[in-house]
Amino acid sequence: MKRPLLGLMALTLTLAAPLRSAADEGMWLLPFIEKLNIEQMKAKGLRLDAKDIYDLNHTSLKDAIVIFGGGCTGEIISPNGLIATNHHCGYGAIQQHSTVEHDYLKDGFWAATQDEELPTPGLAVTFIREIRDVTSEVLAKVKPGMSETERAAAIGKATDKIVKANSNDKEFRGARVVAMFGRNQYLLFVTETFNDVRMVGAPPSSIGKFGGDTDNWMWPRHTGDFSLFRVYASPDNKPAAYSEENVPYKAPKHLEISLKGYKEGDYAMIMGFPGSTNRYMTTYEIDQVLEQDNPIRIFVRGERQKLLWEDMMADPKIRIQYSSKYARSSNYWKNSIGMSRGLRKLDVRGKKAAQQAAFTEWVNADPARQAKYGEALALIDSAVQQRSAAARVQQFMNEALRTGVESFTLGAYINTILNNQKDDAKAAETIRKMGTAFFKDYSPSTDRKVTLRMLQIFADSISTADEPSFFAAVRPDIAGYAATLADKSLLTDTTRFYAALENFDRAQWAADPAVVAAASVAAKDLELRSNALTPAAEKFARGHRLWVAGLLEMNPDKAFAPDANFTLRLTYGQVLPYWAADAVFYNYFTTLKGVMEKEDPNNPDFIVPARLKALYEAKDFGEYAVDGEVPVAFLTNNDITGGNSGSGVLDADGRLIGLAFDGNWEAMSGDIAFEPDVQRTIAVDIRYVLFIIDKYAGCRRLIDEMTIVR
């Protein structure tokens, strides 16, 4: 018997019986796993109860999981607030502390004592303290027949009230109301943020980033992708701004660590903060991704990265300055290449087309459904067509100008300061602080080369009718403009920058060519939004909301998970190998032997540290070896995406066995369509992490504060 769609999505959250085929797919919301997932989780081997994972009134595993920085996951692994996350998640902090004299990216960093742990300004971790369904409150004032604008206004007013009632800035308590299932459901996440986070340990990049861009998104993998930090709190164990009086946070819950390992088929689950998926994407959107979005990103970033890499390889200082920038750009660049490949190879569009055809048939079979959902797909199609041209211009502006030209990036911030800060002294001080951070990781000669290429790309790609106003003066002599910008702008030279701050003249800063360009780009972006993107977004929002609601009603006996949106989720599955292609089989683990086999002294991606080689040759593995080899990485079929980086991989007892850090090349379309046969999570084995901490770094004090099950 089919159940009607309820306003609160009750059929999926309380009544649906999960299908076995859906068990491995899904990034599940913790408050609902007891009703939706626990039976399947136990059938796969879980030995915990749902309340061991999430309990609103008592400590549970969720209290050991944190948002690390702005876009990763970390976990508490000791009673004293020690955090494990990925090396690439801590990369910005490691780079922040690095200099040519103390190159922690190259050499690694290990605090021999607590006093040596490095404060990291700007780095914070956030705990989730409560998750509550507030759909009825949010939608209380939403009425049938409302336009999307009216609906959004009513929802926004209700949301603001809920957030205000559940926030307390003085106590570092925050609140966030998040839409789920295409804005058909709303959940409140109450958070607690700690702003004193200190760097404790990181392997050299030759371990933490072994394989580099060559191996990124690939299996087999041999990367020790981890770093260690610590949360500090006030003496009464509360969140506090950095102070020398702060002490290590006394964590009410931390993850135990297992040295027992795993075998094929063993239960594995991951808790973390997946960033974004689009599992309810239609063919219209896939066409835009394949024909427009990904090709632009791949081309522009590829051109910029070539120039950055040349300078990074030629100068150690520039390598340190641009390592984090390059890594951020390259990661999504390669992701886009793999996504396009996967979408085509796995015929994701064809599968979506079949789903849409079935949906249309179901809708047309009932006049009531026609009235309710009949416009859904047509609205999405129309919205995508309406936004396409403007989105293309906007993407080229973002890739080539806003982020491609560094002086324009700084110019955008300064333009905002000039517009919003009316007090000259305060504006100058804010600009000074921003400039100090900017110039630390800025090479004028590099930016000069990149600027010229980015301006050329923009000129070749965008017509004069679609360009921002400042570009009319650029187009006749791009090389001349780039040279003038480099030689005259306040934002491309520290001497000019700080001299202009001594006698602050607001008009001088506003007239700077980089600020003028940034303001012009912002104005063009506003024009694109007003004329096309915002109207299309309103149309798309209604179509997507109806499409998702219709799919749920059409499949009343299937458990659906909402798209990822950087909220705390759980995914469960097993340790599994896979067939990558005909006659290409990949085992589910790698070992230190593979690191040695991949060594290439002439390739910076595959340098092996001398100390690691010495340990390997001496077979000095301590308690971390299995059958004479140290395990390095392993595979599970867990459903993850960006944001899950650093997430703990837990065994059937909830003990830490690894840290998730990547997906595999064969399933790069996974954010749009889960591919159970080939989609895998790549994780660094916790035994390799401990081996590096203990035997390589000799930092036994950290091992001693962990709870290790042997």
Secondary structure, 3 states (H helix, E strand, C coil): CCCCCCCCCHHHHHHCCCCHHHCCCCCEEHHHHHHHCHHHHHHCCCCCCHHHHCCCCCCCHHHHEEEECCCEEEEECCCCCEEEECHHHHHHHHHHHCCCCCCHHHHCEECCCHHHCEECCCCCEEEEEEEEECHHHHCCCCCCCCCHHHHHHHHHHHHHHHHHHCCEHHHCEEEEEEEECCCCEEEEEEEEEECEEEEEEECCHHHHCCCHHHHCCCCCCCCCCCEEEEEEECCCCCCCCCCCCCEECCCCCCCCEECCCCCCCCEEEEEECCCCCCCCCCHHHHHHHHHHHHHHHHHHHHHHHHHHHHHHHHCHHHHHHHHHHHHHHHHHHHHHHHHHHHHHHCCHHHHHHHHHHHHHHHHHCCHHHHHHHCCHHHHHHHHHHHHHHHHHHHHHHHHHHHCCCHHHHHHHHHHHHHHHCCCHHHHHHHHHHHHHHHHHCCCHHHHHHHHHHHHHHHHHHCCHHHCCHHHHCCHHHHHHHHHHHHHHCHHHCHHHHHHHHHCCCHHHHHCCHHHHHHHHHHHHHHHHHHHHHHHHHHHHHHHHHHHHHHHHHHCCCCCCCCCCCCCCEEEEEEECCEEEECCEEECCEEEHHHHHHHCCCCCHHHCCCHHHHHHHHHCCCCCCCECCECEEEEEECCCCCCCCCCCEEECCCCCEEEEEEEECHHHCCCCCCCCCCCCCEEEEEHHHHHHHHHHHCCCHHHHHHCCEEC
